[in-house]
Amino acid sequence: MTPHDLIAVLQKHERWLKKLTNGARAMLPLADLQGHNFVAANLQSAKLSGANLSDCDFSGADLSMADLFAVRLSRAILTNCNLTKADLRGAHLRGAKLKGAILREADLRGGALLDRRSPGAVSVQQADLTGADMDEARLGSANLSGADLSETSMSGADCEGAQFAGCNFANSTMKNANLSRCDMRGVNLANCNMQGAKLRDTNLMGANLMGANLRNADLVGANLEGVDLSSADISGANLVRTADNFSQKIQDTLQAHYVWINSNGAKGVRADLEGEDLSHIDLNKVNLSGANLKRALLVGAKLRECQMIMSDLAGANLQNADLTGSTLDGINLRGADLSGARLDGAEVGSVDIKGPDGKPTGRLWPANLSGVKLLKASLVRAKLRNANLSGADLRQADLTEANLFDANVRGALMDDAIIIRTVLPRADDDEDDD
């Protein structure tokens, strides 16, 4: 097709769009148009399926609702192009420039094609956007399920509500992108830079986040079931997971525990969550008294005003957890790691031991924090009377106005701890003799 012929097609297409006489829809399926200039062209609803559009310039063009099924747009310039509701199934956009492009409700899923090498055979090819520049693109409600987006740049892109299930985002950059309410089940986000990204209420179930950068990202309400965050950088991230985001087993266990608590043990079952991964769970104001949480992962957990009386958290990982105002009387935290945790105003006292008749025996069951790690933890106004803190690591902890009266601090490390108006335990007679 000569440039003269192509211009004639574009002119007739514009007349067709305006419903003028002598107009005709642009019908260019399988056309070889590589390298042509379509800057600011109006190709709304044009049929270009299977066309070779590699290296073309579509800057500012209107391709909304166009049939771009299985087109080749490798290295094409689509800056500020309108691709709203375009059919891009099976399209190849490797190395394309889509900065500021509008892809709202566009369809970039895989496309089924007839295999010319085997008559009658059908093959499915996925949309390929490897290395594409999609900074500040608008992809609201677009469907890119299964697409290859590895090494793409989507910084500042607005993708709210988009379908990304099964996509490959390995080594991509999505800094400050809006990925709220997206379906990202099973996506590969290995080594992806999502610093400052919004992932509120996003479904990330089963996603691969190995080496991902989630610094200062917003993940409130995100579904992280089956996700390993151990190698991801989540510094400063807003990461809260409701119980609904965990496995059915964990949900059922917690529900049975609440029944057990509310019926005084007559119904339900005491929670046994030993060794479970409950990282960043939101259990504020929940009653977990008596629960078995030995060696559980509770990194960054929200446990404000929580009741954990006589609960067993020996060896648990509670780094950066928030236990502000919680009641932890008689708790077992032996060997647990609470580095950077907040226990401001927490009650970590003793429980009265009662006899068979239900009456107090006069003996107390103190909280066990022996060997606990509270490095840089905040314990402002925390009440730790009678608590066993032998061998505890309280270096650089903030103990302002905390009460450690009669606490056992033998062998505890308190270098650089803040002890402003702190009530410290009385010196042992043995120490006085020294």
C-alpha positions as CSV (number, residue, x, y, z in Angstrom):
1,M,0.0,0.0,0.0
2,T,1.4,3.4,-1.1
3,P,1.4,6.4,1.2
4,H,-1.1,8.0,-1.1
5,D,-3.5,5.0,-0.8
6,L,-3.1,5.0,3.0
7,I,-4.0,8.7,3.3
8,A,-7.1,8.0,1.2
9,V,-8.1,5.2,3.6
10,L,-7.7,7.5,6.6
11,Q,-9.7,10.3,5.0
12,K,-12.6,7.9,4.1
13,H,-12.5,6.5,7.7
14,E,-12.9,10.0,9.1
15,R,-15.9,10.6,6.9
16,W,-17.3,7.2,8.0
17,L,-16.9,8.2,11.7
18,K,-18.7,11.5,11.0
19,K,-21.4,9.6,9.0
20,L,-20.7,11.6,5.9
21,T,-21.2,10.4,2.3
22,N,-18.4,8.5,0.6
23,G,-17.1,7.4,3.9
24,A,-15.7,3.9,4.6
25,R,-14.4,2.1,7.7
26,A,-10.6,1.5,7.6
27,M,-10.2,-2.2,6.9
28,L,-6.6,-3.0,7.0
29,P,-6.3,-6.6,8.4
30,L,-2.9,-8.2,7.9
31,A,-1.6,-5.1,6.2
32,D,2.1,-4.4,6.2
33,L,2.4,-0.8,7.4
34,Q,5.7,-0.9,9.2
35,G,7.2,2.4,9.9
36,H,4.3,4.6,8.7
37,N,3.3,7.8,10.4
38,F,-0.1,8.0,12.1
39,V,0.5,11.0,14.4
40,A,-2.8,12.4,15.7
41,A,-4.7,10.1,13.2
42,N,-8.3,9.2,14.0
43,L,-8.5,5.4,13.7
44,Q,-11.3,4.9,16.1
45,S,-13.0,1.5,15.5
46,A,-10.6,0.7,12.6
47,K,-10.0,-2.9,11.7
48,L,-6.2,-3.6,11.9
49,S,-6.2,-7.2,13.1
50,G,-2.9,-9.0,12.3
51,A,-1.4,-6.0,10.8
52,N,2.4,-5.2,11.0
53,L,2.5,-1.8,12.7
54,S,6.1,-2.1,14.1
55,D,8.0,1.1,14.3
56,C,4.9,3.2,13.5
57,D,4.3,6.5,15.2
58,F,0.8,6.8,16.7
59,S,1.6,9.7,19.0
60,G,-1.7,11.4,20.0
61,A,-3.7,9.1,17.7
62,D,-7.2,7.8,18.5
63,L,-7.3,4.0,18.4
64,S,-10.2,3.6,20.8
65,M,-12.3,0.5,20.1
66,A,-10.0,-0.4,17.3
67,D,-9.6,-4.1,16.3
68,L,-5.9,-4.6,17.0
69,F,-6.1,-8.4,17.5
70,A,-2.6,-10.0,17.2
71,V,-1.1,-6.8,15.7
72,R,2.7,-6.2,15.7
73,L,3.4,-2.9,17.4
74,S,7.0,-3.7,18.3
75,R,9.0,-0.4,19.0
76,A,5.9,1.6,18.0
77,I,5.4,5.1,19.5
78,L,2.0,5.2,21.2
79,T,2.7,8.2,23.4
80,N,-0.6,9.8,24.6
81,C,-2.4,7.5,22.2
82,N,-6.1,6.7,23.0
83,L,-6.6,2.9,23.1
84,T,-9.7,2.9,25.2
85,K,-11.6,-0.4,24.8
86,A,-9.2,-1.5,22.0
87,D,-9.0,-5.2,21.2
88,L,-5.3,-5.9,21.7
89,R,-5.5,-9.6,22.4
90,G,-2.3,-11.4,21.5
91,A,-0.7,-8.1,20.4
92,H,3.1,-7.7,20.4
93,L,4.1,-4.4,21.9
94,R,7.7,-5.3,22.8
95,G,9.7,-2.1,23.3
96,A,6.8,0.1,22.5
97,K,6.5,3.6,24.0
98,L,3.1,4.0,25.7
99,K,3.9,6.9,28.0
100,G,0.6,8.7,28.9
101,A,-1.4,6.3,26.7
102,I,-5.0,5.6,27.6
103,L,-5.8,1.9,27.8
104,R,-8.9,1.9,29.9
105,E,-10.9,-1.3,29.5
106,A,-8.5,-2.4,26.7
107,D,-8.3,-6.1,26.2
108,L,-4.7,-7.4,26.2
109,R,-5.3,-11.0,27.0
110,G,-3.9,-13.9,24.9
111,G,-5.4,-14.4,21.5
112,A,-6.2,-17.6,19.6
113,L,-4.7,-17.7,16.1
114,L,-4.9,-20.2,13.2
115,D,-1.5,-21.9,12.8
116,R,-0.5,-21.6,9.1
117,R,2.0,-24.4,9.5
118,S,-0.7,-26.9,10.6
119,P,-4.0,-26.3,8.8
120,G,-6.9,-26.2,11.2
121,A,-4.7,-26.0,14.3
122,V,-5.1,-23.1,16.7
123,S,-2.4,-21.6,18.9
124,V,-2.8,-19.1,21.7
125,Q,-0.2,-16.3,21.9
126,Q,0.0,-14.0,24.9
127,A,0.3,-10.2,24.6
128,D,3.9,-9.2,24.7
129,L,4.8,-5.9,26.2
130,T,8.3,-6.7,27.2
131,G,10.4,-3.6,27.8
132,A,7.5,-1.3,27.0
133,D,7.5,2.3,28.3
134,M,4.1,2.7,30.0
135,D,4.9,5.5,32.4
136,E,1.8,7.5,33.4
137,A,-0.4,5.3,31.2
138,R,-4.0,4.9,32.1
139,L,-5.1,1.3,32.3
140,G,-8.2,1.4,34.5
141,S,-10.2,-1.8,34.2
142,A,-8.0,-3.0,31.3
143,N,-7.6,-6.8,31.0
144,L,-3.9,-7.9,30.6
145,S,-4.3,-11.4,32.1
146,G,-1.3,-13.6,31.2
147,A,0.6,-10.8,29.4
148,D,4.3,-10.6,29.5
149,L,5.2,-7.2,31.0
150,S,8.7,-8.0,32.1
151,E,11.2,-5.1,32.2
152,T,8.4,-2.6,31.5
153,S,8.3,0.8,33.0
154,M,4.9,1.8,34.5
155,S,5.9,4.5,36.9
156,G,2.9,6.7,37.8
157,A,0.6,4.5,35.8
158,D,-3.1,4.4,36.8
159,C,-4.1,0.8,36.7
160,E,-7.0,0.8,39.2
161,G,-9.2,-2.3,38.7
162,A,-7.1,-3.8,36.0
163,Q,-6.9,-7.6,35.4
164,F,-3.3,-8.7,35.7
165,A,-3.8,-12.4,36.8
166,G,-0.8,-14.5,35.7
167,C,1.2,-11.6,34.2
168,N,5.0,-11.5,34.2
169,F,6.3,-8.3,35.7
170,A,9.8,-9.5,36.5
171,N,12.3,-6.7,36.7
172,S,9.7,-4.1,35.9
173,T,9.4,-0.6,37.4
174,M,6.0,0.5,38.9
175,K,7.1,3.3,41.2
176,N,4.1,5.3,42.5
177,A,1.7,3.4,40.2
178,N,-2.0,3.0,41.2
179,L,-2.6,-0.7,41.4
180,S,-5.6,-0.6,43.7
181,R,-8.3,-3.3,43.4
182,C,-6.3,-5.0,40.7
183,D,-6.5,-8.8,40.1
184,M,-2.8,-9.8,40.4
185,R,-3.2,-13.5,41.4
186,G,-0.2,-15.5,40.6
187,V,1.8,-12.7,39.0
188,N,5.5,-12.7,38.9
189,L,6.8,-9.6,40.5
190,A,10.4,-10.8,41.1
191,N,12.8,-7.9,41.5
192,C,10.0,-5.4,40.6
193,N,10.3,-1.9,41.9
194,M,6.9,-0.9,43.3
195,Q,8.2,1.8,45.7
196,G,5.3,4.0,46.8
197,A,2.8,2.1,44.8
198,K,-0.9,1.9,45.8
199,L,-2.0,-1.7,46.1
200,R,-5.1,-1.2,48.3
201,D,-7.5,-4.2,48.2
202,T,-5.4,-5.8,45.4
203,N,-5.6,-9.6,45.1
204,L,-2.0,-10.8,45.2
205,M,-2.7,-14.4,46.2
206,G,0.1,-16.6,45.2
207,A,2.2,-13.8,43.7
208,N,6.0,-14.1,43.5
209,L,7.5,-11.0,45.3
210,M,11.1,-12.3,45.6
211,G,13.4,-9.3,45.7
212,A,10.6,-6.9,45.1
213,N,10.9,-3.3,46.4
214,L,7.7,-2.3,48.3
215,R,9.2,0.6,50.2
216,N,6.4,3.0,51.4
217,A,3.8,1.0,49.3
218,D,0.2,1.0,50.5
219,L,-1.1,-2.6,50.8
220,V,-4.0,-2.0,53.1
221,G,-6.6,-4.7,52.5
222,A,-4.4,-6.5,49.9
223,N,-4.8,-10.3,49.7
224,L,-1.4,-11.8,50.4
225,E,-2.4,-15.4,50.9
226,G,0.5,-17.7,49.9
227,V,2.9,-14.8,49.4
228,D,6.4,-14.9,50.8
229,L,7.6,-11.4,51.8
230,S,10.8,-12.5,53.5
231,S,13.0,-11.3,50.7
232,A,10.9,-8.2,49.7
233,D,11.8,-4.7,51.0
234,I,8.7,-3.6,52.9
235,S,10.3,-0.7,54.8
236,G,7.7,1.9,55.5
237,A,5.0,0.0,53.7
238,N,1.4,0.3,55.0
239,L,0.7,-3.4,55.3
240,V,-2.4,-4.6,57.0
241,R,-4.1,-8.0,56.4
242,T,-7.5,-8.8,57.8
243,A,-8.2,-12.4,58.9
244,D,-10.2,-12.8,55.6
245,N,-6.9,-12.6,53.7
246,F,-5.5,-15.7,55.4
247,S,-6.2,-19.4,54.7
248,Q,-9.5,-20.9,55.6
249,K,-7.8,-23.0,58.2
250,I,-6.5,-19.9,60.0
251,Q,-9.9,-18.2,59.7
252,D,-11.7,-21.2,61.1
253,T,-9.2,-21.5,64.0
254,L,-9.7,-17.9,65.0
255,Q,-13.4,-18.1,64.8
256,A,-13.5,-21.3,66.9
257,H,-11.3,-19.5,69.5
258,Y,-13.7,-16.5,69.7
259,V,-16.5,-19.0,70.4
260,W,-14.3,-20.7,73.1
261,I,-13.6,-17.3,74.7
262,N,-17.2,-16.1,74.7
263,S,-18.5,-19.3,76.1
264,N,-15.9,-19.6,78.8
265,G,-14.6,-22.8,77.2
266,A,-18.0,-24.5,76.9
267,K,-18.0,-24.3,73.1
268,G,-15.5,-23.8,70.4
269,V,-11.8,-24.7,70.6
270,R,-8.8,-22.9,71.9
271,A,-6.6,-21.6,69.0
272,D,-3.6,-23.6,68.1
273,L,-1.6,-21.5,65.5
274,E,1.9,-22.7,66.4
275,G,4.4,-21.8,63.7
276,E,1.7,-20.2,61.4
277,D,2.6,-17.2,59.3
278,L,0.3,-14.3,60.5
279,S,2.6,-11.5,59.4
280,H,0.9,-8.1,59.2
281,I,-2.4,-9.5,60.4
282,D,-4.9,-7.0,61.8
283,L,-6.2,-8.3,65.1
284,N,-6.7,-5.1,67.0
285,K,-9.0,-5.4,70.0
286,V,-9.2,-9.2,69.6
287,N,-9.2,-11.6,72.5
288,L,-6.5,-14.2,72.0
289,S,-6.2,-15.2,75.6
290,G,-4.9,-18.7,76.1
291,A,-4.0,-19.1,72.4
292,N,-1.0,-21.2,71.3
293,L,1.1,-19.0,69.1
294,K,4.5,-20.6,69.7
295,R,7.0,-19.7,67.0
296,A,4.3,-17.9,65.0
297,L,5.3,-15.2,62.5
298,L,3.6,-12.0,63.6
299,V,6.0,-9.5,62.0
300,G,4.3,-6.1,61.8
301,A,1.0,-7.5,63.3
302,K,-1.6,-5.0,64.5
303,L,-2.5,-6.1,68.0
304,R,-3.5,-2.8,69.6
305,E,-5.7,-3.2,72.7
306,C,-5.6,-7.0,72.2
307,Q,-6.1,-9.4,75.1
308,M,-3.4,-12.1,75.3
309,I,-3.7,-13.2,78.9
310,M,-1.9,-16.5,79.5
311,S,-1.2,-16.9,75.8
312,D,1.9,-18.8,74.6
313,L,4.1,-16.9,72.2
314,A,7.5,-18.5,73.0
315,G,9.9,-18.1,70.2
316,A,7.4,-16.0,68.1
317,N,8.6,-13.3,65.7
318,L,6.9,-10.0,66.6
319,Q,9.3,-7.6,65.0
320,N,7.7,-4.1,64.5
321,A,4.4,-5.5,65.8
322,D,2.0,-3.0,67.5
323,L,0.8,-4.1,70.9
324,T,-0.1,-0.6,72.2
325,G,-2.5,-0.8,75.1
326,S,-2.7,-4.6,75.1
327,T,-3.2,-6.8,78.1
328,L,-0.5,-9.4,78.3
329,D,-0.8,-10.6,81.9
330,G,0.8,-14.0,82.4
331,I,1.9,-14.3,78.8
332,N,4.8,-16.5,77.7
333,L,7.2,-14.6,75.4
334,R,10.3,-16.6,76.3
335,G,12.9,-16.1,73.5
336,A,10.4,-14.1,71.3
337,D,11.7,-11.3,69.0
338,L,9.9,-8.0,69.6
339,S,12.6,-5.7,68.1
340,G,11.1,-2.4,67.1
341,A,7.7,-3.4,68.5
342,R,5.4,-1.0,70.3
343,L,4.1,-1.9,73.7
344,D,3.2,1.6,74.9
345,G,0.8,1.4,77.9
346,A,0.7,-2.4,77.7
347,E,-0.2,-4.4,80.8
348,V,2.4,-7.2,81.2
349,G,1.6,-8.2,84.7
350,S,0.8,-11.3,86.7
351,V,-2.3,-13.5,86.9
352,D,-3.8,-14.8,90.2
353,I,-3.5,-18.6,90.4
354,K,-6.9,-20.0,91.6
355,G,-7.5,-23.2,93.4
356,P,-10.0,-26.0,92.5
357,D,-12.7,-24.0,94.2
358,G,-12.1,-21.0,92.0
359,K,-10.7,-18.9,94.8
360,P,-7.4,-17.1,94.6
361,T,-4.5,-19.0,96.2
362,G,-2.5,-15.9,96.9
363,R,0.1,-17.1,94.3
364,L,0.9,-15.2,91.1
365,W,1.7,-16.4,87.6
366,P,4.0,-13.6,86.2
367,A,4.6,-12.9,82.6
368,N,7.6,-14.7,81.2
369,L,9.8,-12.5,79.0
370,S,13.1,-14.3,79.7
371,G,15.5,-14.0,76.8
372,V,13.1,-11.8,74.9
373,K,14.5,-9.4,72.3
374,L,13.2,-5.9,72.8
375,L,15.9,-4.0,70.9
376,K,14.7,-0.5,70.1
377,A,11.2,-1.4,71.3
378,S,8.9,1.3,72.7
379,L,7.6,0.5,76.2
380,V,6.4,4.0,77.2
381,R,4.3,3.7,80.4
382,A,4.2,-0.1,80.0
383,K,3.5,-2.0,83.2
384,L,5.9,-4.9,83.7
385,R,5.5,-5.4,87.5
386,N,6.8,-8.9,88.6
387,A,7.6,-9.8,85.0
388,N,10.6,-12.1,84.3
389,L,12.9,-10.2,82.1
390,S,16.0,-12.2,82.8
391,G,18.5,-12.2,79.9
392,A,16.2,-9.8,78.0
393,D,17.7,-7.5,75.3
394,L,16.4,-4.0,76.1
395,R,19.2,-2.1,74.4
396,Q,18.0,1.3,73.0
397,A,14.5,0.5,74.2
398,D,12.3,3.4,75.3
399,L,11.2,2.7,78.9
400,T,10.0,6.2,79.7
401,E,7.6,6.1,82.7
402,A,7.5,2.2,82.5
403,N,7.0,0.3,85.7
404,L,9.4,-2.6,86.3
405,F,8.8,-2.8,90.1
406,D,9.8,-6.3,91.4
407,A,10.7,-7.4,87.8
408,N,13.5,-9.9,87.4
409,V,16.1,-8.2,85.2
410,R,19.1,-10.5,86.0
411,G,21.4,-10.6,83.0
412,A,19.2,-8.1,81.0
413,L,21.0,-5.8,78.5
414,M,19.9,-2.2,78.9
415,D,22.6,-0.3,77.2
416,D,21.4,3.1,75.9
417,A,17.8,2.4,77.1
418,I,15.7,5.4,77.8
419,I,14.8,5.3,81.5
420,I,13.2,8.7,82.2
421,R,11.0,8.5,85.2
422,T,11.2,4.7,85.0
423,V,10.4,2.6,88.1
424,L,13.2,0.1,88.2
425,P,13.4,-3.1,90.2
426,R,15.1,-2.9,93.6
427,A,18.7,-4.1,93.6
428,D,19.0,-7.7,94.8
429,D,20.7,-8.4,98.1
430,D,23.4,-10.3,96.3
431,E,24.2,-7.3,94.1
432,D,24.4,-5.1,97.2
433,D,27.0,-7.4,98.7
434,D,29.2,-6.8,95.7
